[in-house]
Amino acid sequence: MCETDPSGVPVVQVGGREVGLSDVTDVAWRGARVVLDARAIAAMARAAGMVTDLVRAGRVVYGVNTGFGKLAAVRLDGEETEALQVNLLRSHACGVGPPFPEDVVRAMMFLRLVSVARGNSGIRPETAEALTACLNAGIHPVVPQQGSLGASGDLAPLAHLALVLIGEGEAVFQGERLPGAEALRRAGIRPVRLGPKEGLALINGTQAMTAVGVLAFQRARWVAEAADAAAALSVEALLGLIDPFAAPIHRLRGHPEQAEVAARLMRYLAGSGLAGWSASEDTTRPGPEASSKRGSRVQDAYSLRCVPQVHGASWRALHHVGETLAIEVNAVTDNPLLLPDEGRVLSGGNFHGQPVALAMDYLKIAVSEMANISERRTERLLNPQLSEGLPPFLARRPGLESGLMILQYVAASLVSENKVLAHPASVDSIPSSANQEDHVSMGTIAARQAAQVVENAARVVAIELICAAEALEWRDQARLSPFGHELKRWVRERVGRYERDRAYAKEVEALAQALLTGALNRHLRALARDGAE
């Protein structure tokens, strides 16, 4: 949790410590103010001084007094070094498509600042301070979403971001889209005059894909928690069995996330008279309604029985993605890198986005699977052949009314779209820069796809929650678990009970947004605290 200033505004420090994923979301979503630590300023000043010394000594340094990419063999004299950096930003700012949302742009600005503040990129403190001032003033560069190969970094997106610092490009300021120079003027910020290497230092990195990835990851966690809760509600609505969630089963498998999901479902279903143990398990008997409708059934379908295994695997993937992003948000992804303590300049490939690309593809697959199994539970809730006595499509007058039939169609469409988006972007590569850059990550494409998958999954889980809540209207409310009763009430605050056919589009979207913004997550946390007390 970041600190706050006297006015209550969150404050995030850059320099002297590693930043966390929560720092990124604080800046992106809470408007946190960013402060450069004195140690970061000193580190940047030292590296910038090293660049100056190299230029004066006539040393040939890539991106300082040479061309870029395949043009690295072109040597430039000292008078051309400033023009080189400006030309770099102008020539690389050729992204296309709709602009990134402002929360993504804020995250990009913050992450680029974190990277250069390490003091290995050669950027001057005053340039970093100008970037900080823009971020704190709410100057958000207009950054097109398409055009990055993910190596050499996110060149096109970051070039659009950096152009505003020199008074070019476009930015949104106080809700108005303006030329970069005008946005700076209104905020009282002077345009930067780039020194040697500074243009390259501003655009050579993975901060676009990482920004998109961090925000998508946080939303994915909220959706995953909602999926666990929705599954529990569906188990009750379908008079499901509790046996599959018993701890011994998951202890024998050994995957911790699987066991955690199972334990969570057991807590959610505690006190239920709708869900219960099978007839073969004599520790507890299901309630009268459940036993009369369940009959001799001893196993549920996989979409109910295997929730711990499927959701648990996705949670394990999410943990891996979080670990990768936690490393990347603190990474120095520039090239070449300056090592002032050793007096060395090293060219390498830290700008290559493969670690993030693979993590984003993994995120896509993990979240897609949670949506896949959620849609199957929705089908069981609406299909009279599978729903344990519920009316067809939960309609009051089936035939005259379609009930919730088409909600399943929408969920099926979304999970099918996710299957296309989940195709790994990271396995593709197209050579660029006259084959000098002959393997690229496509990490930004993977991250953008991951963000879309998460949004689609939120809508699928929202549909399951709507259908499960409606199905429970046909069950004995007195037999509903305390958790199920509370979750159903939460859904009902946003989506009213079905009385007759109506358009559900706005309600699905509103509920999905509640999942994507963590509203259900906060509610579940509050329930857990109340239960503990």
C-alpha positions in Angstrom: 0.0 0.0 0.0 1.5 3.3 -1.0 1.7 6.3 1.3 -0.6 9.4 1.0 0.2 13.1 1.1 -1.6 15.4 3.6 -4.5 15.9 1.1 -5.1 12.1 0.9 -3.6 11.6 -2.6 -1.6 8.4 -2.9 2.2 8.9 -3.3 4.5 6.4 -5.0 8.3 6.8 -4.7 10.6 5.9 -7.6 14.1 5.1 -6.7 15.7 3.5 -3.6 13.3 0.5 -3.7 11.6 -1.9 -6.0 8.1 -1.0 -7.1 5.3 -3.5 -6.9 2.3 -4.3 -9.1 0.1 -2.4 -6.7 2.2 0.7 -7.3 1.4 0.5 -11.0 -2.3 0.2 -10.3 -2.2 3.0 -7.8 -0.7 5.3 -10.5 -3.0 4.0 -13.2 -6.3 3.8 -11.4 -6.0 5.9 -8.2 -4.1 8.8 -9.7 -1.2 8.4 -7.3 1.4 11.2 -7.4 4.9 10.0 -8.3 8.0 11.3 -6.5 11.6 10.8 -7.7 13.9 9.7 -4.8 17.2 11.5 -4.4 19.1 8.3 -5.0 17.4 7.9 -8.3 18.3 11.5 -9.3 22.0 10.9 -8.3 22.1 7.6 -10.3 20.7 9.2 -13.4 23.1 12.2 -13.1 26.0 9.9 -12.9 25.0 7.9 -16.0 24.2 11.0 -18.0 27.6 12.4 -17.1 29.1 9.2 -18.4 27.3 9.7 -21.7 28.7 13.2 -22.0 32.2 11.9 -21.3 31.9 9.2 -23.9 30.8 11.7 -26.6 33.7 14.1 -25.7 36.2 11.3 -25.9 35.0 10.4 -29.4 33.9 6.9 -28.4 31.5 5.2 -30.8 28.4 4.2 -28.8 25.3 2.7 -30.4 22.4 5.1 -30.4 24.5 8.0 -29.2 26.6 8.8 -32.2 25.4 6.0 -34.6 22.3 5.2 -36.5 19.7 2.7 -35.3 19.1 -1.0 -36.2 20.6 -1.9 -39.5 22.0 1.7 -39.7 24.2 1.2 -36.6 27.3 1.3 -38.8 26.6 4.9 -39.7 28.8 7.2 -37.6 27.6 10.7 -36.7 29.5 13.7 -35.5 28.9 15.5 -32.2 26.7 18.3 -33.7 24.2 15.7 -35.0 23.6 13.8 -31.8 20.7 16.0 -30.6 19.0 15.9 -34.0 19.5 12.1 -34.0 17.4 11.7 -30.9 14.6 14.0 -32.1 14.5 12.2 -35.5 14.3 8.9 -33.7 11.1 9.9 -31.9 9.5 11.5 -34.9 10.3 8.6 -37.2 9.2 5.9 -34.8 5.9 7.5 -33.8 4.0 5.8 -36.5 1.6 3.6 -34.5 -1.9 3.1 -35.7 -5.4 2.2 -34.4 -7.3 3.5 -31.5 -5.3 5.0 -28.6 -4.6 3.2 -25.4 -6.9 4.1 -22.5 -5.6 6.7 -20.1 -5.0 4.1 -17.3 -2.7 2.2 -19.6 -0.8 5.4 -20.7 -0.3 6.3 -17.1 1.1 2.9 -16.3 3.4 3.2 -19.4 4.7 6.6 -18.2 5.3 5.3 -14.7 7.0 2.1 -15.8 9.3 4.0 -18.2 10.2 6.3 -15.4 11.0 3.4 -13.1 13.3 1.9 -15.7 15.3 5.0 -16.5 15.5 6.0 -12.8 17.8 3.0 -12.2 20.6 5.0 -13.7 21.7 2.7 -16.5 20.0 4.4 -19.4 21.9 7.7 -19.6 18.9 9.9 -19.2 19.4 13.2 -17.4 17.5 13.9 -14.2 15.7 16.9 -15.7 14.2 14.7 -18.4 13.0 12.2 -15.9 11.6 15.1 -13.8 9.7 16.4 -16.9 8.2 12.9 -17.4 7.2 12.9 -13.7 5.7 16.3 -14.0 3.6 15.3 -17.0 2.3 12.2 -15.1 1.5 14.2 -12.0 -0.2 16.9 -14.0 -2.4 14.5 -15.9 -0.9 15.0 -19.3 -1.6 11.7 -21.0 0.0 11.3 -24.5 -2.1 9.9 -27.2 -0.6 6.5 -27.9 -2.0 4.3 -30.7 -2.4 0.6 -29.7 -1.0 -1.1 -32.8 2.4 -1.1 -34.3 4.8 -2.7 -31.8 6.7 -5.9 -32.5 7.8 -6.2 -28.9 11.5 -6.0 -29.8 13.4 -3.7 -29.9 11.0 -2.9 -27.2 7.7 -1.0 -27.7 9.3 1.5 -30.1 6.2 2.9 -31.7 4.0 3.3 -28.6 6.8 4.7 -26.5 7.8 7.2 -29.3 4.3 8.6 -29.2 4.6 8.9 -25.5 8.0 10.6 -25.6 7.1 13.1 -28.3 5.0 15.0 -25.9 8.0 15.6 -23.7 9.6 17.6 -26.5 6.4 19.5 -27.3 5.3 17.4 -30.2 2.7 14.7 -30.7 -0.7 14.8 -29.0 -1.9 14.5 -25.4 -5.1 14.5 -23.5 -5.1 17.2 -20.7 -8.1 17.9 -18.5 -10.3 15.9 -20.9 -9.2 17.7 -24.1 -7.1 16.3 -26.9 -4.4 18.8 -27.6 -1.1 19.2 -29.4 1.7 18.2 -27.1 3.2 21.7 -26.9 -0.2 23.2 -25.9 -0.7 20.5 -23.2 2.7 21.3 -21.7 2.0 25.1 -21.9 -1.3 24.8 -20.1 0.3 22.7 -17.4 3.3 25.0 -17.0 5.9 22.4 -18.1 8.8 23.3 -20.4 9.5 21.0 -23.3 12.6 18.9 -23.0 15.6 19.5 -25.2 17.0 16.0 -25.6 20.6 15.2 -24.9 22.7 12.3 -26.3 20.9 8.9 -26.1 17.9 10.3 -24.4 15.5 9.7 -27.2 16.6 6.1 -27.3 16.4 5.8 -23.5 12.8 6.9 -23.6 11.6 4.4 -26.2 13.8 1.3 -25.9 11.8 -0.9 -23.5 8.8 -3.2 -22.8 6.7 -0.7 -21.0 3.7 -0.7 -23.3 3.2 -4.5 -23.1 4.0 -4.5 -19.4 1.5 -1.7 -18.7 -1.3 -3.5 -20.5 -0.2 -6.8 -18.9 -0.2 -5.5 -15.3 -3.7 -4.0 -15.6 -5.0 -7.1 -17.4 -3.5 -9.3 -14.7 -5.1 -7.4 -11.9 -8.5 -7.6 -13.6 -7.9 -11.3 -14.3 -7.5 -11.9 -10.6 -10.7 -10.2 -9.8 -12.5 -12.2 -12.5 -11.0 -15.4 -11.2 -12.3 -14.8 -7.7 -15.7 -14.0 -9.2 -15.6 -17.3 -11.1 -14.9 -19.2 -7.9 -17.9 -17.5 -6.3 -20.1 -18.0 -9.3 -19.2 -21.7 -9.4 -20.4 -22.1 -5.8 -23.7 -20.4 -6.6 -24.2 -22.7 -9.6 -23.5 -25.8 -7.4 -26.3 -24.8 -5.1 -28.7 -23.9 -8.0 -28.0 -27.3 -9.6 -28.3 -29.2 -6.3 -24.7 -30.3 -6.7 -22.5 -32.5 -4.7 -20.0 -31.3 -2.1 -17.9 -34.5 -2.2 -15.5 -33.3 -5.0 -14.4 -30.4 -2.8 -13.3 -32.6 0.2 -9.8 -31.8 1.3 -8.4 -35.4 1.0 -9.0 -35.4 -2.8 -6.9 -32.3 -3.3 -4.2 -33.3 -0.8 -3.6 -36.4 -2.8 -3.1 -34.4 -6.1 -0.7 -31.9 -4.5 -1.4 -28.7 -6.4 -1.8 -26.0 -3.8 -4.0 -23.7 -5.9 -6.4 -26.6 -6.6 -6.6 -27.2 -2.8 -7.2 -23.5 -2.2 -10.1 -23.4 -4.7 -11.6 -26.5 -3.1 -11.3 -25.1 0.4 -12.9 -21.9 -0.8 -15.9 -23.7 -2.3 -16.3 -25.6 0.9 -16.5 -22.4 2.8 -18.9 -20.9 0.3 -21.2 -23.9 0.5 -21.1 -24.3 4.3 -24.6 -24.4 5.7 -26.3 -25.2 2.3 -29.3 -27.4 2.3 -29.3 -27.4 -1.5 -25.8 -28.7 -2.2 -24.8 -31.8 -0.2 -22.9 -35.1 0.1 -23.7 -38.0 -2.2 -25.7 -41.0 -0.9 -22.4 -42.9 -0.7 -20.9 -40.4 1.7 -22.5 -40.9 5.2 -20.9 -38.0 7.0 -23.6 -35.5 6.1 -26.9 -35.9 4.3 -28.3 -33.4 1.8 -31.4 -31.5 2.5 -34.9 -32.9 1.6 -35.2 -30.9 -1.6 -31.7 -31.9 -2.8 -32.1 -35.5 -1.9 -35.5 -35.9 -3.6 -34.2 -34.3 -6.9 -30.7 -35.7 -6.8 -31.9 -39.3 -6.5 -29.1 -41.9 -6.8 -26.7 -39.6 -8.5 -23.2 -40.0 -7.1 -21.2 -37.8 -9.4 -21.8 -34.4 -11.0 -20.7 -33.3 -14.5 -17.2 -32.0 -14.9 -18.2 -28.4 -15.0 -19.2 -28.7 -11.3 -17.1 -31.6 -10.1 -13.8 -30.4 -11.6 -13.9 -26.7 -10.6 -10.9 -27.0 -8.2 -8.8 -28.7 -10.9 -9.7 -26.3 -13.7 -9.9 -23.1 -11.7 -6.8 -24.2 -9.6 -4.8 -24.6 -12.8 -5.7 -21.2 -13.9 -4.8 -19.7 -10.6 -1.4 -21.4 -10.8 -0.9 -19.8 -14.2 -2.0 -16.4 -12.7 0.6 -16.7 -10.0 3.3 -17.4 -12.6 2.2 -14.4 -14.6 2.3 -12.2 -11.5 5.8 -13.3 -10.7 7.0 -12.4 -14.3 5.4 -9.0 -14.2 6.8 -8.3 -10.8 10.3 -8.7 -12.2 9.6 -6.8 -15.4 8.2 -3.7 -13.8 11.6 -3.1 -12.2 13.6 -4.1 -15.2 16.1 -2.0 -17.1 15.1 -2.7 -20.7 17.3 -0.2 -22.5 20.1 -0.7 -25.0 23.0 -0.1 -24.7 23.3 -0.2 -21.0 25.6 2.1 -19.0 27.5 0.6 -16.0 29.1 3.7 -14.4 30.6 1.7 -11.5 32.6 -0.3 -14.1 33.0 2.4 -16.7 31.5 0.1 -19.3 28.8 0.4 -22.0 27.3 -2.9 -23.0 24.9 -3.7 -25.9 22.5 -6.4 -25.3 18.8 -7.4 -25.7 16.9 -6.5 -22.6 14.4 -4.8 -24.7 13.2 -8.1 -26.1 9.7 -8.8 -24.8 9.7 -12.6 -24.8 9.3 -13.0 -21.0 6.2 -10.8 -21.0 5.0 -12.3 -24.3 5.0 -15.8 -23.0 3.3 -14.7 -19.7 0.6 -12.8 -21.6 -0.1 -15.9 -23.8 -0.3 -18.0 -20.6 -2.7 -15.4 -19.1 -4.9 -15.6 -22.2 -5.1 -19.4 -21.9 -5.7 -19.5 -18.2 -8.5 -16.9 -18.2 -10.1 -18.4 -21.3 -10.4 -21.8 -19.5 -12.2 -20.2 -16.6 -14.6 -18.7 -19.0 -15.0 -22.0 -20.9 -16.1 -23.9 -17.8 -18.3 -21.0 -16.6 -20.2 -21.1 -19.9 -20.8 -24.9 -19.4 -22.3 -24.2 -16.0 -24.6 -21.6 -17.5 -25.7 -24.2 -20.1 -26.6 -26.6 -17.3 -28.6 -23.9 -15.5 -30.7 -23.2 -18.6 -31.0 -26.6 -20.2 -34.1 -28.4 -18.8 -32.4 -31.8 -19.5 -29.5 -30.9 -17.2 -30.9 -28.4 -14.7 -32.3 -30.7 -12.0 -36.0 -29.7 -12.5 -35.6 -26.1 -13.4 -37.9 -24.7 -16.1 -36.5 -24.4 -19.6 -34.2 -21.3 -19.8 -35.7 -20.2 -16.5 -38.7 -18.7 -18.4 -42.0 -18.1 -16.6 -44.0 -19.2 -19.7 -41.6 -21.2 -21.8 -42.4 -21.0 -25.5 -44.2 -17.6 -25.3 -41.1 -16.4 -23.5 -37.4 -17.2 -24.2 -36.3 -16.5 -20.7 -32.5 -16.4 -20.4 -31.9 -18.5 -23.4 -29.8 -16.0 -25.4 -27.6 -15.2 -22.4 -26.0 -18.6 -23.0 -25.6 -17.7 -26.7 -23.7 -14.6 -25.8 -21.5 -16.5 -23.4 -20.8 -19.2 -26.1 -19.9 -16.4 -28.5 -17.5 -14.8 -26.0 -15.7 -18.1 -25.2 -15.4 -18.9 -28.9 -13.9 -15.5 -29.5 -11.5 -16.1 -26.6 -10.3 -19.3 -28.2 -9.2 -17.4 -31.2 -7.5 -14.7 -29.1 -5.8 -17.4 -27.0 -3.7 -18.5 -29.9 -0.2 -17.7 -28.8 1.2 -14.5 -30.3 4.6 -15.2 -28.9 5.2 -18.1 -31.4 5.2 -15.6 -34.3 8.1 -13.5 -35.5 8.6 -11.3 -38.5 12.1 -9.9 -39.2 12.6 -6.2 -39.3 15.2 -3.5 -39.8 16.7 -5.2 -42.9 16.9 -8.5 -40.9 19.1 -7.0 -38.2 16.2 -7.5 -35.8 15.3 -11.0 -37.0 13.4 -12.4 -34.0 10.7 -10.4 -32.2 8.3 -11.2 -29.4 4.9 -9.8 -30.4 4.5 -9.3 -26.7 2.3 -6.2 -27.1 -0.1 -8.1 -29.3 -0.3 -10.8 -26.7 -0.9 -8.3 -23.9 -3.6 -6.5 -25.8 -5.3 -9.8 -26.6 -5.0 -10.8 -22.9 -6.8 -7.6 -21.9 -9.6 -8.5 -24.3 -9.8 -12.1 -23.1 -10.2 -10.8 -19.5 -13.0 -8.5 -20.5 -14.8 -11.3 -22.4 -14.4 -13.6 -19.4 -15.8 -11.1 -17.0 -19.0 -11.0 -19.2 -19.2 -14.8 -19.3 -18.9 -15.0 -15.5 -21.4 -12.2 -15.1 -23.8 -14.2 -17.2 -23.3 -17.3 -15.0 -24.0 -15.2 -11.9 -27.2 -13.8 -13.4 -28.4 -17.3 -14.4 -27.4 -18.9 -11.1 -29.2 -16.2 -9.1 -32.3 -16.6 -11.3 -32.2 -20.4 -10.9 -32.1 -20.0 -7.2 -35.5 -18.2 -7.3 -36.9 -21.6 -8.1 -35.3 -23.3 -5.1 -36.2 -23.1 -1.4 -34.5 -19.9 -0.3 -34.4 -21.1 3.3 -32.0 -23.8 2.3 -29.5 -21.5 0.6 -26.1 -21.2 2.2 -25.3 -17.9 4.0 -22.7 -17.2 1.4 -25.1 -18.0 -1.5 -27.8 -15.8 0.0 -25.4 -12.9 0.3 -23.9 -13.3 -3.2 -27.4 -13.6 -4.7 -28.3 -10.4 -2.9 -25.2 -8.7 -4.3 -26.2 -9.8 -7.8 -29.8 -8.6 -7.3 -28.6 -5.1 -6.4 -27.4 -4.9 -10.0 -29.6 -7.2 -11.9 -33.3 -7.5 -11.1 -35.3 -10.7 -11.0 -36.7 -12.1 -14.2 -40.4 -11.4 -14.5 -40.9 -11.4 -18.2 -38.6 -11.2 -21.3 -36.4 -8.1 -21.4 -33.2 -6.9 -22.8 -30.3 -7.9 -20.5 -27.4 -6.2 -22.4 -26.9 -3.3 -20.1 -27.3 -5.4 -17.0 -24.7 -8.0 -18.2 -22.3 -5.1 -19.0 -22.9 -3.4 -15.7 -22.3 -6.6 -13.7 -19.2 -7.4 -15.8 -17.8 -4.0 -15.0 -18.4 -4.6 -11.3 -16.2 -7.7 -11.7 -13.5 -5.9 -13.7 -13.2 -3.1 -11.2 -13.0 -5.4 -8.2 -16.4 -4.6 -6.7 -17.2 -8.2 -6.0 -13.7 -8.8 -4.8 -14.1 -6.1 -2.2 -17.5 -7.5 -1.2 -16.0 -11.0 -0.7 -13.2 -9.6 1.4 -15.7 -7.8 3.6 -17.7 -11.0 4.0 -14.6 -12.9 5.0 -13.7 -10.2 7.6 -17.3 -10.3 9.0 -17.1 -14.1 9.2 -13.8 -14.0 11.0 -15.2 -11.6 13.5 
